[in-house]
């Protein structure tokens, strides 16, 4: 399928999930993450879930990161430039939903892309080659292309891999892993 077809299909599938399924799947994904060899780093970037889009609830992962005393980074999207500004999540961080219902920090201690070692990535679909489909605005492709080549990119998905995404392009940044409630995919 193409990215457009996958976006439509997986938005529909996610919309059919109950709150209990979202919570159960999100907890299962966070437990699967513990199997990955990625817990010896310092700077972890994570997205805050858009509840209205039935995204993976990242609160469980935030708890793991806090328990391991990691530096947690969250982003604010700049819709004029298409870039993301990353802030250190602290006890003083004020979070507010933007016009797209994305929870974002108001401000804080800014951290540059090159410091980020592990990134947890929201997505709608992915394939067995590590390609992913997001919402189509390119925020994560731009952000990930600015990170170090060693930065570990981990997708989070309620659903299993497609065989292939037909219309990938050169600027699409591939995942290193994708974690579902049932399986860890390594690329």
Beta strands, then each sheet from edge to edge (+ up, - down):
strand 1: 43-45
strand 2: 71-78
strand 3: 83-88
strand 4: 95-97
strand 5: 103-105
strand 6: 110-111
strand 7: 118-122
strand 8: 125-126
strand 9: 132-133
strand 10: 152-156
strand 11: 177-179
strand 12: 184-186
sheet 1: 6+ 3- 2+ 1+ 7+ 10+ 11+ 12-
sheet 2: 4+ 5-
sheet 3: 8+ 9-
end
